[in-house]
Structure formats: C-alpha cells, structure tokens
Amino acid sequence: MNIRFISSMTNDDENRFASALLSAMDELLRHLPIVYYVKIDTTAGGVLQRSRAVTVAPSERVEREVV
C-alpha cells in the first residue's frame, strides 16, 4: 500500500505532523498480527520509519508431518 498526503503545511509543521502520524499508525498496526514497514518522507528531506515483524511463540508453532 502506498499512501501520499499532500498539504500546505510549513516544513516544521509537517515534521511534527509526520511524527504524530507515524506514532498513531504504529499504535494502530501493532495490535494486528501482520508484518509492516511504515516510512514517511517529509518535504524537508526527513525520513521517519517504523517496522514490525510477527513472531510466533513456541507454543503456537505449527508442527507439520512430512510424508
């Protein structure tokens, strides 16, 4: 998924908004059993990013029998 957000914010406002948006998206996505990578490039050249890899607890591993 690629999302673009274009605004008339100043560079300073955009940096503050990007940080808040990244935190909100991370809070929302971290409750889902998915792998994600979120990256925000600001107009001023800043890059903010977060990612998460899903891990499976040993008790949840699926054992498959090879026949």
C-alpha positions as CSV (number, residue, x, y, z in Angstrom):
1,M,0.0,0.0,0.0
2,N,1.4,3.4,-0.9
3,I,-0.3,6.5,0.6
4,R,0.5,10.0,-0.4
5,F,-0.5,13.0,1.7
6,I,0.0,16.5,0.2
7,S,-0.6,19.6,2.3
8,S,0.2,23.3,2.6
9,M,2.0,22.9,5.9
10,T,5.3,24.5,6.7
11,N,8.3,22.2,6.9
12,D,8.3,22.5,10.7
13,D,4.6,21.7,10.9
14,E,5.0,18.8,8.5
15,N,7.8,17.3,10.6
16,R,5.6,17.5,13.8
17,F,2.6,16.1,11.9
18,A,4.7,13.3,10.4
19,S,6.0,12.2,13.8
20,A,2.5,12.2,15.3
21,L,1.1,10.3,12.3
22,L,3.8,7.7,12.5
23,S,3.2,7.1,16.2
24,A,-0.6,6.8,15.6
25,M,-0.1,4.4,12.7
26,D,2.3,2.3,14.7
27,E,-0.1,2.2,17.7
28,L,-2.9,1.0,15.4
29,L,-0.9,-1.6,13.4
30,R,1.0,-3.1,16.3
31,H,-2.2,-4.8,17.5
32,L,-2.7,-6.7,14.3
33,P,-0.9,-10.0,13.5
34,I,0.8,-8.6,10.5
35,V,4.3,-7.6,9.4
36,Y,4.6,-3.9,8.4
37,Y,7.0,-1.2,7.5
38,V,5.9,2.4,7.6
39,K,8.1,5.1,6.1
40,I,7.3,8.8,5.9
41,D,9.4,11.1,3.7
42,T,9.0,14.8,4.5
43,T,9.3,17.7,2.1
44,A,12.4,18.9,4.1
45,G,14.1,15.6,3.5
46,G,13.4,14.0,6.8
47,V,12.7,10.2,6.9
48,L,10.7,8.6,9.7
49,Q,10.2,4.9,9.8
50,R,8.9,2.0,11.9
51,S,8.5,-1.7,11.3
52,R,7.4,-4.8,13.0
53,A,8.0,-8.5,12.3
54,V,5.5,-11.0,13.6
55,T,7.0,-13.7,15.8
56,V,5.3,-16.9,16.7
57,A,5.5,-18.2,20.3
58,P,6.9,-21.7,20.6
59,S,3.5,-23.0,21.9
60,E,1.9,-21.6,18.7
61,R,4.2,-23.2,16.2
62,V,2.5,-25.5,13.7
63,E,4.1,-28.9,13.5
64,R,3.9,-30.4,10.0
65,E,4.5,-34.0,9.3
66,V,6.4,-34.7,6.1
67,V,5.1,-37.8,4.4
